[in-house]
Amino acid sequence: MSAYYVYILANRKNGALYIGVTNDLIRRVHEHKSGDVAGFTQKYGLKTLVWFDSTGSVEGAIQTEKRLKNWKREWKIALIEKENPGWKDLYPGLL
């Protein structure tokens, strides 16, 4: 069974946020951290994985990504702080 991930990157606590979806979370976050992904994440230095969730359905992951992107900022912050109150980088725990 395949896994698909929705994730949130930040540049600092309460800073800029990026929401993405991928089928390989380790590879994708590494690309963001290394600066290989041009655009918003590179421009604002979004390299800290602060939240993620997985599902077995690509459709479900895309729906969650779209839903989160439409959330108010304070809801996104509350989601992060519910599971990661210190805004610690979750990436090392994946390795």
Summary of the structure (lengths in Angstrom):
residues: 95
radius of gyration: 12.4
end to end distance: 20.3
largest distance: 34.9
contacts: 255
relative contact order: 0.25
helix: 45%
strand: 22%
